């Protein structure tokens, strides 16, 4: 039955179908089921659908159960697998249902600390970084987060680019979150720079296959942490300009600001020398060819009819 439910949930393509499937049996779901259901809803729901999910009473009960599972993971005798804890916390963060849940984040961190990093899959690494940043708990678990970032660096080729962008967003957000009683400052660690450089190498190699929004997000994340990568920006500039009609105004603005911060020109690649010469005629100010001359013709007055009065009346005729 457990396998059947997981298979059914993962086979659905609509968040509302998942809600309908589990809304009558929320109380019977195990910790694994809770994480799988919330994760599938978070993956399928857009911004509007997520708002409707947050207003659904069944989903609120399911979110509360998931939070309670994470809260007790730190002290419970039954060990919660790190993969399940990360998936549950990530789903809550993605649905904006984790705000202020310090105990839930503590439980997820405890489950991760009990598990060797080599046993955590690459996707879970990116989800943990994102979830901690989204919940605002990155500063409290900075050491653990740094271990996850360092472990992700050699595995960047194993993760989809959208998931890498979530991890980059998490790193940027965690660096700009001020500690209690301190000002907001951007302090880059060596492991974070290594991760960004690894992502840059992959982006340079596969720039042609990246979507326009991904290009904008990449350069924006580099600008957020103040890491200049000239080769990356030069390679992506041509792709950004070529696909700027596919970008929203906000996405294009983020890209322009990123290039402006580092003083790198957002321009297309130079054409270089070619074997073809194009001869342009004219200087685009006045016509190139002289306009054809028209034959001059005298205007002859119309003939007067016999006995007709001159124009202007009799008085004008007498004056003449």
Secondary structure by P-SEA (a helix, b strand, c coil): caaaaaaaaaacccaaaaaaacccccccccaaaaaaaaaaaaacccaaaaaaaaacaaaaaaaaaaaaaaaacccccccccaaaaaaaaaaaaaacccccaaaaaaaaaaaaaacccccccaaaaaaaaaaaaaacccccaaaaaaaaaaaaccccccccaaaaaaaaaaaaaaaacccccccbbbbbcaaaaaaaaaaaaaaaaccccccaaaaaaaaaaaaaaccccaaaaaaaaaaaaaacccccaaaaaaaaaaaaaacccccccccccccbbbbbccccccccccccccbbbbbbcccccccccccccaaaaaac
